[in-house]
Amino acid sequence: MPIKIVDANTLKGWIDSGKAVVVDVREPAEHAAENISGATLLPLGGISKSKLPETGSKKLVIHCRSGKRSTSACEKLLAEDPDLEIYNLEGGIAAWSSAGHNVQSSGKFFLPLDRQVQLTIGVCVFSGSLLAYFVNSLFAILTGFFGAGLIFAGLSGYCGLAMVMAKMPWNQGGRITENSCSVK
């Protein structure tokens, strides 16, 4: 069964009329930094049908920042129960906010998980290149390792580095502290 898509304006109408239950599949710190009011946090890594909130006759809508993780969550849930009626918020909370709908915000800056992964890979590839050029050519193995990881992630949809980054202290607990690298 294909994943059903809902746009931000339609979801807003559903929420206003009490016809939707919204689940956020981002990490706790991302949710704490900004969220759709009333959304239940259920990070992608732990999502399953048994952990979903009770919906009654309401529509179940899954969202993340841009729609990629929520698509993965919908796929995982539909694999578990193909008869599950579930919607993916097209464009995620970014589209929700762009449509002018209210987002609860902590006022703190938080670097989304996908950008943390990109930054980590970029730093490691750049460092490996410099080390290979200036120190020892064997450091080129580092760039090859991250290149192979990107290929595997692209082919499989599984990013081990994202799973590791999600477990980092600054991505846990739903709070952002002044000593965290996730604040301005």
Secondary structure, DSSP 8 states (H G I E B T S, - for coil): ---EEE-HHHHHHHHHTT-EEEEE-S-HHHHHHEE-TT-EE--GGG--GGGS---TTSEEEEE-SSSHHHHHHHHHHHHH-TT--EEEETTHHHHHHHTT---EE-S-----HHHHHHHHHHHHHHHHHHHHHHT-GGGHHHHHHHHHHHHHHHHHS--HHHHHHHTSGGGSTT---TTSTT--
